Amino acid sequence: VLKLSPLPGACSDGDPLIGPARRWESRTFYRPTRHAGRRKDHIAAIAHDLIGECLRRGLLRPEVEVLEVKAGPRGGAMKARARLGFAVAVRGPLLLGRDSHMGGGLFVAA
């Protein structure tokens, strides 16, 4: 049986991974959980998906600024970089989106 305990100073409030912070910026690409649709605005679709992901995970509704969008052939396989702004400071880590359990969608305090 392993016993885990935090390292001294590892959980300080200034840590960019665990926050707390009001503004978070993606460090790895965010991949949306839902397909945007063939003729829809990619930026609006990413923003809508990010808001939904935050609400689904019990976070406050963020203001979303999409910084970069990349799409594959015919608009598929979208991924994006974004900045999230919350009304109050939120503790991390923030891992959102389809790849959140594989290192994708990592947000750090901005």
C-alpha positions as CSV (number, residue, x, y, z in Angstrom):
1,V,0.0,0.0,0.0
2,L,1.4,3.4,-1.0
3,K,0.7,6.5,1.0
4,L,0.8,9.7,-1.0
5,S,1.4,13.1,0.6
6,P,2.2,16.5,-0.9
7,L,5.7,17.8,-1.1
8,P,6.4,20.9,1.1
9,G,5.7,24.0,-1.0
10,A,4.4,22.0,-4.0
11,C,0.8,23.2,-3.4
12,S,1.5,26.9,-3.2
13,D,-1.1,29.3,-4.5
14,G,1.3,30.6,-7.2
15,D,1.6,27.3,-9.0
16,P,0.5,27.7,-12.7
17,L,-1.0,24.2,-12.8
18,I,-3.1,24.1,-9.7
19,G,-3.9,27.9,-9.3
20,P,-6.0,29.4,-8.1
21,A,-6.4,31.8,-11.0
22,R,-9.1,33.8,-12.8
23,R,-7.5,33.4,-16.2
24,W,-6.4,30.1,-17.7
25,E,-4.7,29.5,-21.1
26,S,-4.3,26.2,-22.9
27,R,-0.9,24.7,-22.9
28,T,-1.8,21.7,-25.1
29,F,-4.5,21.7,-27.8
30,Y,-8.1,21.4,-26.7
31,R,-10.1,18.9,-28.8
32,P,-13.9,19.4,-28.5
33,T,-16.2,16.7,-27.3
34,R,-18.7,17.2,-30.1
35,H,-18.3,17.7,-33.8
36,A,-19.0,21.3,-34.9
37,G,-21.0,20.5,-38.1
38,R,-20.0,21.0,-41.6
39,R,-20.9,24.6,-42.2
40,K,-20.7,26.0,-38.7
41,D,-18.4,28.6,-37.4
42,H,-15.4,26.8,-35.9
43,I,-14.6,29.5,-33.4
44,A,-18.2,29.7,-32.1
45,A,-18.3,25.9,-31.9
46,I,-15.1,25.6,-29.9
47,A,-16.3,28.3,-27.5
48,H,-19.7,26.6,-27.0
49,D,-18.0,23.3,-26.4
50,L,-15.5,24.7,-23.9
51,I,-18.4,26.4,-21.9
52,G,-20.3,23.1,-21.9
53,E,-17.2,21.2,-20.7
54,C,-16.6,23.6,-17.8
55,L,-20.3,23.5,-16.7
56,R,-20.3,19.7,-17.0
57,R,-17.3,19.5,-14.7
58,G,-18.9,21.8,-12.1
59,L,-16.9,24.9,-12.9
60,L,-18.3,28.4,-13.4
61,R,-19.3,29.6,-16.9
62,P,-16.1,31.1,-18.4
63,E,-15.6,33.8,-20.9
64,V,-13.8,32.1,-23.8
65,E,-11.3,33.6,-26.2
66,V,-10.3,31.3,-28.9
67,L,-6.7,32.0,-29.9
68,E,-6.0,29.4,-32.6
69,V,-8.1,26.8,-34.5
70,K,-6.7,24.0,-36.6
71,A,-9.0,21.7,-38.6
72,G,-8.3,18.6,-40.6
73,P,-9.5,17.9,-44.2
74,R,-13.1,18.9,-44.7
75,G,-13.3,20.7,-41.3
76,G,-12.9,17.5,-39.2
77,A,-10.5,16.7,-36.3
78,M,-10.6,20.2,-34.9
79,K,-8.3,21.4,-32.2
80,A,-7.7,24.8,-30.6
81,R,-5.9,26.9,-28.2
82,A,-8.0,29.1,-26.0
83,R,-8.0,31.4,-23.0
84,L,-10.7,31.1,-20.2
85,G,-11.7,33.9,-17.9
86,F,-13.7,33.2,-14.8
87,A,-15.5,35.7,-12.5
88,V,-13.7,34.3,-9.4
89,A,-10.5,32.4,-9.0
90,V,-10.7,28.7,-9.9
91,R,-8.4,26.0,-8.7
92,G,-6.7,23.7,-11.1
93,P,-5.7,21.5,-12.6
94,L,-7.9,22.1,-15.6
95,L,-7.9,19.3,-18.2
96,L,-10.8,19.6,-20.6
97,G,-12.0,18.1,-23.8
98,R,-11.8,14.8,-25.6
99,D,-8.1,14.2,-24.9
100,S,-8.2,15.3,-21.2
101,H,-7.2,11.9,-19.9
102,M,-4.3,11.7,-22.3
103,G,-2.6,15.1,-21.7
104,G,-4.7,17.1,-24.1
105,G,-6.7,20.2,-23.1
106,L,-4.3,21.2,-20.3
107,F,-4.8,24.8,-19.1
108,V,-2.3,26.8,-17.0
109,A,-2.8,30.0,-15.1
110,A,-2.2,33.0,-17.3
